[in-house]
Amino acid sequence: MRIAIPSRKHAVRALVVLIGIGALGCDTRAPLPTLTQVESFELVSDQGEPFGTAQLSGKVWVANFVFTTCPSVCPLLTTHMANLRAGLEDTEVQFVSFSVDPATDTPEVLRAYRTRMDARGEGWTFLTGEHEAVRQAIEGQMRVMMGERAGGDIPHSMHFILIDRTGHIRGFYNSSNREELARLTADARRLEDE
């Protein structure tokens, strides 16, 4: 019985085909949904500079919503954002925290909050601005609620939002769920690799 031995050329072609088939089969995850477009907004950064979609254009970014006098969840939301940032430190993903209390949260107050919460460093910006501009950015662009002060609290979204390089929202993630935050980390990496 004779066994046919393929030529080197045919063996290399077969190997390339098998690698290609394997690569296609490796990522069986469904593509991330492409949700609504974040239109143009410009607020004020914790450094007192204009900051908005112009500075985020072409970047993958994660948004959350806090305020510095929050008596409940905001310190935890900021800690979760810091942990997320640490898990993505080898990427260029940007982090943006919108204040839902712009009357109190001036750039100076936000800088002090960053220091207190150990949320300093590049790639993480806290935003404030005129009340209506902030409301429009949060409710009109980010598609989450920004309530009015009731006692010491201000109702607001506890979700983190993932936005791609073209300004499209790609997902809303429950910040109190570890599995959701792990999924957010993985999804942000996927967008960085696209």
C-alpha positions as CSV (number, residue, x, y, z in Angstrom):
1,M,0.0,0.0,0.0
2,R,1.3,3.4,-1.0
3,I,0.7,6.5,1.1
4,A,0.6,9.7,-0.8
5,I,2.8,12.4,0.8
6,P,1.7,15.9,-0.1
7,S,4.2,18.3,-1.5
8,R,5.4,21.0,0.8
9,K,3.4,23.6,-1.1
10,H,0.2,21.7,-0.6
11,A,1.0,21.0,3.1
12,V,1.5,24.7,3.8
13,R,-1.8,25.5,2.0
14,A,-3.6,22.9,4.1
15,L,-2.1,24.3,7.3
16,V,-3.2,27.8,6.4
17,V,-6.7,26.7,5.7
18,L,-6.9,24.8,9.0
19,I,-5.5,27.8,11.0
20,G,-8.1,30.0,9.3
21,I,-10.9,27.6,10.1
22,G,-9.7,27.4,13.7
23,A,-9.5,31.2,14.0
24,L,-13.0,31.6,12.7
25,G,-14.3,29.1,15.2
26,C,-12.4,30.7,18.2
27,D,-14.6,33.7,18.8
28,T,-18.2,32.4,19.0
29,R,-19.4,35.5,20.9
30,A,-22.2,37.5,19.2
31,P,-21.2,40.9,18.0
32,L,-21.9,43.7,20.5
33,P,-25.1,45.5,19.7
34,T,-24.8,49.0,18.2
35,L,-27.2,51.2,20.0
36,T,-27.9,54.9,19.8
37,Q,-25.3,57.5,18.7
38,V,-24.0,59.9,21.3
39,E,-24.4,63.3,19.6
40,S,-22.2,66.2,20.4
41,F,-21.9,67.6,23.9
42,E,-19.4,69.8,25.6
43,L,-19.1,70.1,29.4
44,V,-16.3,71.2,31.8
45,S,-13.7,68.8,33.1
46,D,-12.4,68.7,36.7
47,Q,-9.4,70.6,35.3
48,G,-11.7,73.5,34.3
49,E,-11.3,72.8,30.6
50,P,-14.0,72.2,27.9
51,F,-14.4,68.5,27.5
52,G,-16.9,66.4,25.5
53,T,-17.3,64.4,22.4
54,A,-14.5,66.2,20.6
55,Q,-12.0,64.9,23.1
56,L,-13.5,61.4,23.1
57,S,-13.7,61.1,19.3
58,G,-12.0,58.0,18.0
59,K,-11.7,56.5,21.5
60,V,-13.5,53.7,23.4
61,W,-14.8,55.1,26.6
62,V,-16.9,54.1,29.7
63,A,-19.3,56.5,31.4
64,N,-20.8,56.5,34.9
65,F,-22.8,59.0,37.0
66,V,-21.9,60.3,40.5
67,F,-22.0,63.3,42.7
68,T,-19.5,64.3,45.4
69,T,-22.0,64.7,48.3
70,C,-23.7,61.4,47.6
71,P,-24.8,59.8,50.9
72,S,-25.3,56.3,49.3
73,V,-23.9,54.6,46.3
74,C,-21.5,57.1,44.6
75,P,-18.3,56.1,46.5
76,L,-19.0,52.5,45.5
77,L,-19.6,53.5,41.9
78,T,-16.3,55.4,41.9
79,T,-14.5,52.4,43.4
80,H,-16.0,50.1,40.8
81,M,-14.9,52.5,38.1
82,A,-11.3,52.6,39.6
83,N,-11.3,48.8,39.6
84,L,-12.5,48.7,36.0
85,R,-9.8,51.2,35.0
86,A,-7.1,49.1,36.8
87,G,-8.3,46.0,34.8
88,L,-8.0,48.0,31.6
89,E,-4.7,49.8,32.3
90,D,-3.0,48.2,29.4
91,T,-5.5,49.7,27.0
92,E,-6.4,53.2,25.8
93,V,-10.0,53.0,27.1
94,Q,-11.1,56.4,28.6
95,F,-13.2,56.8,31.7
96,V,-15.7,59.6,32.1
97,S,-17.7,60.3,35.3
98,F,-20.6,62.8,34.9
99,S,-21.7,64.7,38.0
100,V,-25.5,64.8,38.5
101,D,-25.1,67.7,40.8
102,P,-23.4,70.4,38.8
103,A,-24.5,73.2,41.1
104,T,-22.3,71.7,43.9
105,D,-19.7,69.9,41.8
106,T,-17.5,72.6,40.5
107,P,-14.1,71.6,38.9
108,E,-12.4,72.3,42.2
109,V,-14.9,70.2,44.2
110,L,-14.4,67.4,41.6
111,R,-10.6,67.5,41.9
112,A,-10.9,67.2,45.7
113,Y,-13.3,64.3,45.3
114,R,-10.8,62.6,42.9
115,T,-8.1,63.0,45.5
116,R,-10.3,61.7,48.3
117,M,-11.4,58.7,46.3
118,D,-7.9,58.0,44.9
119,A,-9.2,58.5,41.4
120,R,-6.4,60.4,40.0
121,G,-4.3,60.0,36.8
122,E,-4.6,60.1,33.1
123,G,-7.5,58.8,31.1
124,W,-10.3,59.5,33.7
125,T,-12.2,62.7,33.5
126,F,-14.9,64.0,35.8
127,L,-17.4,66.3,34.1
128,T,-19.6,69.1,35.3
129,G,-21.1,72.2,33.7
130,E,-24.3,74.3,33.5
131,H,-27.2,72.3,34.8
132,E,-29.2,72.1,31.6
133,A,-26.1,71.2,29.6
134,V,-25.3,68.4,32.0
135,R,-28.9,67.2,31.9
136,Q,-28.9,67.2,28.1
137,A,-25.7,65.2,28.0
138,I,-26.9,62.6,30.6
139,E,-30.5,62.2,29.6
140,G,-30.4,63.3,25.9
141,Q,-27.2,61.7,24.9
142,M,-26.4,58.9,27.4
143,R,-30.0,57.9,27.6
144,V,-30.2,57.5,31.4
145,M,-32.0,59.5,34.2
146,M,-30.8,62.4,36.2
147,G,-33.3,63.2,38.9
148,E,-33.8,66.2,41.2
149,R,-32.4,66.4,44.7
150,A,-34.7,64.8,47.3
151,G,-33.3,65.3,50.7
152,G,-29.6,64.6,50.5
153,D,-29.8,62.3,47.5
154,I,-30.2,62.7,43.8
155,P,-31.7,59.8,41.9
156,H,-29.5,58.8,39.0
157,S,-28.4,55.8,36.9
158,M,-26.1,53.2,38.5
159,H,-25.3,51.7,35.1
160,F,-21.9,52.0,33.4
161,I,-22.2,52.7,29.6
162,L,-19.7,51.5,27.0
163,I,-19.2,53.8,23.9
164,D,-17.2,52.8,20.8
165,R,-14.8,54.9,18.7
166,T,-17.6,56.2,16.5
167,G,-19.6,57.4,19.5
168,H,-22.2,54.6,19.5
169,I,-23.4,53.2,22.8
170,R,-22.6,49.5,22.7
171,G,-23.9,48.4,26.1
172,F,-25.4,49.3,29.5
173,Y,-23.9,47.4,32.5
174,N,-25.2,46.9,36.0
175,S,-22.5,48.3,38.2
176,S,-23.6,46.3,41.2
177,N,-23.1,43.0,39.4
178,R,-19.6,41.5,39.3
179,E,-20.4,39.4,36.2
180,E,-21.7,42.5,34.4
181,L,-18.5,44.4,35.2
182,A,-16.4,41.5,34.0
183,R,-18.4,41.5,30.8
184,L,-17.9,45.2,30.5
185,T,-14.1,44.7,30.8
186,A,-14.1,42.0,28.1
187,D,-16.4,44.1,25.8
188,A,-14.2,47.2,26.2
189,R,-11.2,45.0,25.2
190,R,-13.1,43.7,22.1
191,L,-13.9,47.3,21.0
192,E,-10.2,48.3,21.5
193,D,-9.2,45.4,19.2
194,E,-11.6,46.3,16.5
